[in-house]
Amino acid sequence: MSTDQGQPSEQPEPPGRHFEPDLRPMTRINLHPIASPMPVGFFALAIASVIVASLQLGFLGDDAHRAVGLAILPAFALQFLVSILAFGARDVLAATLMACFSGTWLASSLVLVVDPPGGTKVLGVLNLLFSFFALLMASVAHRKRSMWFVLCVAVPRFAVAALYNLTGTEWLAYVSGSFGLLLAAVGLYAAFALMLEDMRGEEVLPIGRSGPAQTAVEGDLAVQLRNLERQAGVRRTL
């Protein structure tokens, strides 16, 4: 069938079928770079770990539980903020870790301040589950060495804290407190190294990135934008 001008007419689409137009030429992706929030998250982790470790090691006395609970409450807010920013930066590992740390500090703070019946054992179950979660996170975070080292210390720290909460064995509190101070030292180093790197635009203190984590810092813009259309917030569904 032809039109009056001798050109073939457009064939109607078969019923029940729909073809979407190619929208790629009309698609624009806007990126909003942000400063790395991880130094804040690691600093908050270090400060809260030192405060809790001081209580476990007996430096603050037996009547300091409520004061410690109030003192670690800001760690919940800071790490929750870091989690939101990390989700915006499309770093699901960092965002998930900071969000779970944030929830753990909030629960610990409430139990220490309110001191509900059975709260210590409930906190022990929470610490045990968090140590298992940290172990799972460590198994996939080995290319991000700063986070990996923090997780490697967090696993025994929260596992021993869980055993102390569940059993009440006194010497476990000292072991947990010692791991807490070690966790604070690793967190402080990671925070300071990442802050220096962000300020100077290059690695100053060794962090040990490898694989995609190293490429993300040292690669050019083309590498950064690779497969961007498949990332969360750009693809159609999560």
Secondary structure, DSSP 8 states (H G I E B T S, - for coil): -B-TTS-B------TT-------GGG-----------HHHHHHHHHHHHHHHHHHHTTSS-TT-HHHHHHHHHHHHHHHHHHHHHHHHTT-HHHHHHHHHHHHHHHHHHHHHHH--TTHHHHHHHHHHHHHHHHHHHHHH-TTSHHHHHHHHHHHHHHHHHHHHHHH--HHHHHHHHHHHHHHHHHHHHHHHHHHHHHHHTS--S-----THHHHHHHS-HHHHTTTGGGSTTTSS--
